[in-house]
Amino acid sequence: MPGANALDGRKVNAASTQAALRAVGRKLFGQLGYEATSLGAICSAAGVTTGALYHHFGDKKGLFAAVAEELDEGLVTLTAAARAKAMAGGADAWQAFMAAIDVFLQAGLNPEGRRIGLTDAPAVLGAHAWLEIRERHGLGAMVQTVRTLQSLGMLPAGDVLLRARLILGLLYGAVEALADQREDAQAALVETRTLVQAMLNGMRAAGPAPRA
Protein backbone atom coordinates (compact mmCIF):
# COMPACT_ATOMS: atom_id res chain seq x y z
CA MET A 1 0.00 0.00 0.00
CA PRO A 2 1.27 3.48 -0.76
CA GLY A 3 2.39 5.49 2.24
CA ALA A 4 0.84 8.70 3.49
CA ASN A 5 3.51 10.77 1.75
CA ALA A 6 2.67 9.18 -1.60
CA LEU A 7 -1.03 9.87 -1.12
CA ASP A 8 -0.33 13.46 -0.09
CA GLY A 9 1.88 13.88 -3.14
CA ARG A 10 -0.91 12.73 -5.42
CA LYS A 11 -3.32 15.20 -3.85
CA VAL A 12 -0.83 18.03 -4.29
CA ASN A 13 -0.20 17.05 -7.92
CA ALA A 14 -3.94 16.82 -8.61
CA ALA A 15 -4.58 20.21 -7.03
CA SER A 16 -1.68 21.72 -8.98
CA THR A 17 -2.97 20.28 -12.26
CA GLN A 18 -6.50 21.51 -11.61
CA ALA A 19 -5.25 24.99 -10.69
CA ALA A 20 -3.11 25.17 -13.84
CA LEU A 21 -6.05 24.13 -16.04
CA ARG A 22 -8.38 26.64 -14.41
CA ALA A 23 -5.85 29.47 -14.77
CA VAL A 24 -5.20 28.75 -18.43
CA GLY A 25 -8.90 28.15 -19.07
CA ARG A 26 -9.79 31.50 -17.54
CA LYS A 27 -7.22 33.28 -19.69
CA LEU A 28 -8.16 31.60 -22.97
CA PHE A 29 -11.93 31.55 -22.40
CA GLY A 30 -11.72 35.21 -21.44
CA GLN A 31 -9.65 36.23 -24.44
CA LEU A 32 -10.96 33.95 -27.19
CA GLY A 33 -14.37 32.87 -25.97
CA TYR A 34 -15.60 29.36 -25.24
CA GLU A 35 -16.18 28.17 -28.78
CA ALA A 36 -12.83 29.39 -30.13
CA THR A 37 -10.83 27.83 -27.30
CA SER A 38 -9.66 24.29 -28.09
CA LEU A 39 -8.85 21.55 -25.63
CA GLY A 40 -5.45 21.22 -27.27
CA ALA A 41 -4.63 24.88 -26.68
CA ILE A 42 -5.68 24.67 -23.04
CA CYS A 43 -3.68 21.52 -22.33
CA SER A 44 -0.62 22.76 -24.19
CA ALA A 45 -0.57 26.05 -22.29
CA ALA A 46 -1.16 24.27 -18.97
CA GLY A 47 1.54 21.68 -19.69
CA VAL A 48 -0.77 18.71 -19.16
CA THR A 49 -2.28 15.97 -21.29
CA THR A 50 -5.81 16.00 -22.66
CA GLY A 51 -6.41 12.93 -20.53
CA ALA A 52 -5.62 14.97 -17.43
CA LEU A 53 -8.27 17.53 -18.35
CA TYR A 54 -10.86 14.79 -18.90
CA HIS A 55 -9.86 13.14 -15.62
CA HIS A 56 -10.24 16.27 -13.52
CA PHE A 57 -13.07 18.13 -15.26
CA GLY A 58 -14.83 15.64 -17.55
CA ASP A 59 -14.66 17.81 -20.67
CA LYS A 60 -14.24 21.40 -21.86
CA LYS A 61 -17.64 22.39 -20.52
CA GLY A 62 -16.72 20.98 -17.11
CA LEU A 63 -13.56 23.06 -17.05
CA PHE A 64 -15.51 26.13 -18.13
CA ALA A 65 -18.01 25.58 -15.30
CA ALA A 66 -15.12 25.39 -12.82
CA VAL A 67 -13.63 28.59 -14.25
CA ALA A 68 -16.99 30.38 -14.06
CA GLU A 69 -17.49 29.26 -10.47
CA GLU A 70 -13.99 30.38 -9.51
CA LEU A 71 -14.65 33.74 -11.17
CA ASP A 72 -17.80 34.33 -9.13
CA GLU A 73 -16.19 33.07 -5.94
CA GLY A 74 -13.35 35.50 -6.58
CA LEU A 75 -15.80 38.40 -6.69
CA VAL A 76 -17.06 37.45 -3.24
CA THR A 77 -13.51 37.33 -1.90
CA LEU A 78 -12.69 40.66 -3.54
CA THR A 79 -15.69 42.45 -2.06
CA ALA A 80 -15.14 40.92 1.38
CA ALA A 81 -11.57 42.25 1.36
CA ALA A 82 -12.78 45.72 0.34
CA ARG A 83 -15.36 45.72 3.12
CA ALA A 84 -12.80 44.61 5.72
CA LYS A 85 -10.32 47.26 4.56
CA ALA A 86 -12.95 49.99 4.82
CA MET A 87 -13.95 48.87 8.32
CA ALA A 88 -10.30 48.82 9.38
CA GLY A 89 -10.03 52.39 8.12
CA GLY A 90 -12.86 53.57 10.33
CA ALA A 91 -15.87 53.19 8.03
CA ASP A 92 -19.19 52.13 9.48
CA ALA A 93 -20.99 49.03 8.18
CA TRP A 94 -22.92 50.93 5.51
CA GLN A 95 -19.87 52.78 4.22
CA ALA A 96 -17.99 49.47 4.10
CA PHE A 97 -20.89 47.95 2.17
CA MET A 98 -20.67 50.80 -0.36
CA ALA A 99 -16.91 50.24 -0.66
CA ALA A 100 -17.56 46.58 -1.48
CA ILE A 101 -20.14 47.62 -4.08
CA ASP A 102 -17.62 49.96 -5.70
CA VAL A 103 -15.08 47.15 -6.02
CA PHE A 104 -17.70 44.82 -7.48
CA LEU A 105 -18.66 47.35 -10.14
CA GLN A 106 -15.02 48.08 -10.96
CA ALA A 107 -14.44 44.35 -11.47
CA GLY A 108 -17.32 44.47 -13.94
CA LEU A 109 -15.08 46.37 -16.37
CA ASN A 110 -12.67 43.44 -16.68
CA PRO A 111 -13.03 42.24 -20.29
CA GLU A 112 -12.13 38.61 -19.58
CA GLY A 113 -14.57 38.41 -16.70
CA ARG A 114 -17.31 40.01 -18.80
CA ARG A 115 -16.80 37.56 -21.64
CA ILE A 116 -16.93 34.56 -19.34
CA GLY A 117 -19.68 35.74 -17.00
CA LEU A 118 -21.92 37.77 -19.27
CA THR A 119 -21.52 36.24 -22.72
CA ASP A 120 -20.51 32.60 -22.46
CA ALA A 121 -21.67 31.36 -19.05
CA PRO A 122 -25.42 31.73 -19.71
CA ALA A 123 -25.02 30.22 -23.20
CA VAL A 124 -22.69 27.35 -22.33
CA LEU A 125 -24.00 26.39 -18.89
CA GLY A 126 -27.58 27.57 -19.30
CA ALA A 127 -29.18 30.46 -17.45
CA HIS A 128 -30.36 28.26 -14.57
CA ALA A 129 -26.97 26.62 -13.94
CA TRP A 130 -25.20 29.99 -14.08
CA LEU A 131 -27.71 31.44 -11.63
CA GLU A 132 -27.08 28.50 -9.29
CA ILE A 133 -23.33 29.20 -9.38
CA ARG A 134 -23.84 32.89 -8.64
CA GLU A 135 -26.22 32.16 -5.80
CA ARG A 136 -23.94 29.47 -4.36
CA HIS A 137 -21.33 32.11 -3.57
CA GLY A 138 -22.72 35.61 -3.90
CA LEU A 139 -26.11 34.94 -2.35
CA GLY A 140 -24.74 33.46 0.85
CA ALA A 141 -22.40 36.41 1.31
CA MET A 142 -25.15 38.92 0.55
CA VAL A 143 -27.56 37.25 2.97
CA GLN A 144 -24.98 37.67 5.72
CA THR A 145 -24.42 41.31 4.75
CA VAL A 146 -28.16 42.05 4.78
CA ARG A 147 -28.54 40.41 8.20
CA THR A 148 -25.69 42.50 9.57
CA LEU A 149 -27.08 45.75 8.17
CA GLN A 150 -30.54 44.91 9.51
CA SER A 151 -29.15 44.19 12.96
CA LEU A 152 -27.53 47.63 12.95
CA GLY A 153 -30.72 49.36 11.82
CA MET A 154 -29.19 50.27 8.46
CA LEU A 155 -31.69 48.22 6.46
CA PRO A 156 -35.36 47.68 7.31
CA ALA A 157 -36.44 44.42 8.87
CA GLY A 158 -38.01 41.90 6.54
CA ASP A 159 -37.30 38.94 4.28
CA VAL A 160 -33.50 38.64 4.23
CA LEU A 161 -33.36 36.33 1.22
CA LEU A 162 -35.61 38.59 -0.84
CA ARG A 163 -33.49 41.64 -0.10
CA ALA A 164 -30.28 39.78 -0.81
CA ARG A 165 -31.59 38.58 -4.18
CA LEU A 166 -32.83 42.07 -5.07
CA ILE A 167 -29.45 43.62 -4.29
CA LEU A 168 -27.57 40.94 -6.23
CA GLY A 169 -29.93 41.41 -9.18
CA LEU A 170 -29.23 45.13 -9.12
CA LEU A 171 -25.47 44.59 -9.06
CA TYR A 172 -25.37 42.01 -11.84
CA GLY A 173 -27.73 44.15 -13.90
CA ALA A 174 -25.39 47.11 -13.43
CA VAL A 175 -22.41 45.05 -14.59
CA GLU A 176 -24.36 43.90 -17.65
CA ALA A 177 -25.17 47.54 -18.45
CA LEU A 178 -21.50 48.49 -18.08
CA ALA A 179 -20.53 45.86 -20.63
CA ASP A 180 -22.30 47.86 -23.34
CA GLN A 181 -20.56 51.16 -22.54
CA ARG A 182 -17.61 51.02 -24.93
CA GLU A 183 -17.01 54.72 -25.57
CA ASP A 184 -16.04 55.88 -22.09
CA ALA A 185 -16.04 52.98 -19.66
CA GLN A 186 -14.76 54.99 -16.68
CA ALA A 187 -17.40 57.69 -17.08
CA ALA A 188 -20.05 54.99 -17.34
CA LEU A 189 -18.66 53.37 -14.19
CA VAL A 190 -18.92 56.64 -12.25
CA GLU A 191 -22.51 57.18 -13.37
CA THR A 192 -23.45 53.57 -12.69
CA ARG A 193 -21.91 53.73 -9.22
CA THR A 194 -23.91 56.88 -8.45
CA LEU A 195 -27.16 55.27 -9.60
CA VAL A 196 -26.55 52.00 -7.75
CA GLN A 197 -25.68 53.81 -4.54
CA ALA A 198 -28.79 55.99 -4.85
CA MET A 199 -30.97 52.88 -5.23
CA LEU A 200 -29.36 51.16 -2.26
CA ASN A 201 -29.59 54.32 -0.16
CA GLY A 202 -33.28 54.37 -1.07
CA MET A 203 -33.63 50.92 0.48
CA ARG A 204 -31.91 52.23 3.59
CA ALA A 205 -34.07 55.33 3.82
CA ALA A 206 -37.21 53.20 3.72
CA GLY A 207 -36.33 51.65 7.06
CA PRO A 208 -35.87 53.01 10.57
CA ALA A 209 -33.17 55.58 11.22
CA PRO A 210 -29.76 54.05 11.95
CA ARG A 211 -28.93 53.78 15.63
CA ALA A 212 -26.33 56.18 16.97
Disulfide bonds with the S-S distance in Angstrom:
none
